[in-house]
Amino acid sequence: MNKILILTIVFALSITSIQARDLKVYFIDVGQGDAEYIELPNGKNVLIDGGPSSAVTSNLANFLTNHSITTIDYVVLTHPHDDHYKGLNYVFDNCQVNNFYDTKMNNSGATGDETMRTKATSEPGCSISYPSAGDTLSWDTNVTVKVLNACPNTTSSSNGETINNNSIVLKVTYNQVSILFTGDIQSTTESSLVTTYGDTLQANILKVPHHGSQYSSTTDFLNKVKPKKAYIEVGTNSYGHPTTEAITRLQNTGATVYRTDQSGTLTYSTDGSTDITPDTTKDIKAGDYVKPATIHFGSTAPIKKKIQELKDYKDALK
């Protein structure tokens, strides 16, 4: 066979292999809080929220360490409640973050959100953006990331419902498969989304809003989303999450419901047309302990980069 023809076939197979990469989502068990890690088909990665700052925050550290994650291309804070942002302190201290998507909603009843945001602004090489509803985020040429809800204008509130309803909502679509990430939106925003987007809200996978609260996952909203699988990120709490009512509404819509408090970190993977991996893993269990780092470098990108280079060199010698 002609050498040029052989090289052409090999190149074509390589391109096909690249295009066939999967999109994978980890719903990380961080106890009563949210943290979703996404591996995009082009090899880049995303972290949506970082969970709380408590004993179980070590689960996020465990996850990043176990998966050798030292750089995150895109970090998203859906809204400034501590069960979503406090774990991001660890991320900015221990990983290189290249892009941070934030909301201009200020939690006037707390100061911790501004502490975390200060770390973001001091992160070397990190671009900070405030998306608006209707925006499309350029994360992967084969994946459409649509912003359905956001808070791009400076707003301040101490009301929990107001803050929840200003959560960044993203619809991630890879070929025929869509995943809806909803933060902590409640019925008011769900109703607005139904009015604005109608049937285009449909998504195969739903990150259940607000940990399965009785004030979220309304029937009208679910009838438009029509999820086949619904993932609830929840831990021990005094709020009654997830409520029986919310779970019943999800199941009545035809969704299979998965919970991190029952199964630990959950995974979902797709090639853009079908599900290709089991729905659950025992990647991290609630309460797992991670020994604190004995050396702390803060958000110094050159040092973190050098550490990674040394690790890569060490691995290459094995």
N, C-alpha and C positions, 0 to 999 in steps of 0.2 A: 504494500500500500504506500502511496506517495507520502513522504514525510510531512509535507505541508498539510495534506488532508488529515493526517493523524493529529498534528498539532491543533488543527481547526476543531476536530471532534473533541479533543481533550479540553480545549478552551470553552467550547459550548457546554460540555458536561460540567465544567467548573462553574460557569455562570448559572446554569440550572440549579446546581447544588446551593449556590449562594441565595438564589431567589426562593428556594424551597425551605429556607430556615424557618423555624417555628417562632411564634409569639408565646411567651410564657409569663404567667402571673403567679406570684406568691402572695397569698393573703396571710401575712405574718401574725403569729399568735403573740400579741403584746399585752395580753390581758384585756382590761376594759379600755380599749382605744383602737385606733386605726393605723395601719401601716401596710401599704401594698407595694411590692417590688416587681417591676416589669422588665423582662428581657425582650428587646425588640428584635425583629428579624435581621436588621442590619448590624447587630452586635452591640448597639448602644443600650443604656439602661436608664430606668426611671424609678424614683421612690416617691410615692404619694403619701404624705404624712409620716410621722415617726413614732407614734404611740406616746404613752405617758412617761413621766419620770418617777419610777417606782421600782420595786424589786424586779418586776417583770420586764423593765426596760432592758435588762440584760439579755432578753430574748432577741432583741434587735441587734445587739452587739454580737451575740452568738451567730445569728444569721449572716451578718456581714463577714464575720471571721471565717465561718465554715465554708462560705462560698468565695472566699478570697477577694472580696470586694473592697477596693481601696479608692476607686474613682467612681463617681456617679455623674452621669451626663446631665440629668434633669431631676431636680427635686421640686416637688409641689407641696405647698402648705394650703390645704383647702380652706381652713378658717382658724382663728387664734383661740382655740380651746386647748388646755394643757394635755388632754389625752390624745391630741393630734400633733402638737408641736414640741413637747419637751424632749422627746427622744431625738429630735433633730439637732439638739445641742451636741450629742455624741457624734452625730454624722459630720457636722461641721468641724468638730475637733479631731476627727480620726480619718476622714476621707477627703479627697479633693472633689469639690462640687463645682461643676462647670456652669450650670445654669440653675437659677432659683426662681420659681414662679410663685408669686405671693399675692395676697389680697390686701387692699387698702382699708380693710375693716380693722379697727383698733378695739381691742377688748379693754375698755376703760376701767374694768373691775380687776385688772391684773397688770403685772409688770413683766412677767416671765416671757411673754411674747416678744416684747421689745428687746429683751436680753438675747434671745435667739436671733432676732433680726439683725442685731448689731454684729453678731458673728457672721451672718450672711454678707453684710456689707464689707466686712474686713477680710473675707475669703479671697485670696489672690486668684485672679483670673476668672472670677465668678460673675456672670451677667445676671442682673435682676430684672424681671419683667412682671408687669401687672396685667394679665390678660382680661379681655372683655368678652361678654357673651357674643357669639358669632365668629370669634377668631378661630383660625385653624393653625395649629402648632406644627412646625416643620421638624419633626423628630425622626421620621423615616419615610422615604419616598414611596414605600409600599404600604404604609399605614396612615390612615386619616385620623387625626386627633382634633376633634371639634370641641370648642368650649361652649357649653350650653348655659352656664350660669357662672357669674363672677361678681366681684365688687371692685371695679377699677378706679372708683372715686373715693377720696378720703372720707371715711365714715367712722363714727365712734359710738359704741354702745356697751352697756354692761348687761343688757338683756340677753339671756342665753338663747331664746328662740330667734331673736333678730340675728345674732351672730351665726347660728346654725343655718338660717335660711339664706345667708350670703355666701355659703360654701361654694367653692369652685367645683363645678360639675363637668366631667369630661366624658365624651363618647369616643372610644378607641375602636376603629374599624379596620380589620385586616381581611381583605377580600370579602368573603361572605359572612364573616363572623364579627360581631360587635360586642363590646364590653362597656358597661356604663358604671362609671365611678362617681359616687353621689355625695361624698362627705357626710355631713349630718343634716341635710335638708329635711324640712318637715312639710306638713300638708300644704302650707301656703305656697312654697316654692314648687312643690310637686304639681299643684294646680296651675301655676303659671307656665311650667314646662309643657303640660298637656295642652294648654291654650296656644302656646307659641309653636310647638313642634309637632303636635298631633301624632300621627302614625309613625313619623320618622324617629320617635323615641324608641322604637323597637330595638331590643338588644338581646342577644343570646344569653349573655351573662350579666348579672346584676350584683354589684357590691351594695348590699342592702343599706339604705340610709339609716343613720342614727342608731346603729347597733340593734335594730329591731324594735325601736320605740313604738308605743301605741299611736304616737302622733305622726308617724311616717308610714311608708308603704301603703298608701291609700288605694282603694279599689280602682278608682279612675286612673291613677298613675300606673298601676300594675297592668291594667287592661290595655294600656298603650305600649308599655315596655315588653310585656309577654315573655319574661325570661324563662329559659329552660333550666337554668341553674342559678341559685341565689346564695351568696356567701355573706354570712353574718360574722363580723369581728366583734367579739364580746368576751368579757371575763367576769369574775366575781364583782357584783355591784349591788347597790341599794335602790336602783331605779326600776327593777323588775325587767330589765332587758335580757333577752328578747321577750316580748310579750306574746302570750298565746294568740292574741288577736292578730298581730302582725304575721306570725308564722302561718296561721290559718289562711289569711288573705294571700300569702305567697303560694301556699300549696293549692289553693282554689284556682289560682291562675295557671297552674300546671307546672310550677317550678319545684325542682328538688332542692331542699334547703340543707346547707352545710354550715357548721358552726366551729369557730376556732376554740371555744371553751370545751368542746367535746372531742375534737380531733386534732388539736394543735395546729401548726401551720398548714394551710391548705394550698394546693397548687392547681392551676388550670393551664393547659397548653393546647395550642391549635396550629394547624398548618394553613389556616385561612379558610378551610372548608369543613373540616371535621375535628372532633376532639381526639387527641392522640396520646394522652397520658391519664393515669388514674387521677381521681379528684382529691385524694388526700395523701399526705405524707406525714411522717413523724419527725419532720426536720428539726423542730424545736418544741419542747413541751413547756407549758406555763410553769413558772417557778424554777426553771433551769438556772443555774448560777454560772456567771462568768467572772473569773478572777480579774479584778481591776488592773488596768495597765500600770506598770511600775514607772514607765517613762511617758511623759505627756509633752507633745510638741505643739499642741494648739493647731490653728489653721495656717500652717506654713507649707505652702504647696511644694517648694523646692525640696524640703527635707522629706516630705511624704513621697515625692517622686523618686528621690534617691533610695529610700528604703525599699520601694517597689522594685527598682532596678537591681538592687542587691539580692532581693528575694528571687527575682527572675533568673539571675545569674546562678544562684545557689541551686535552683530547681533544674537548671540546664545541666549541672554537673552530676545530677543523680543518675 
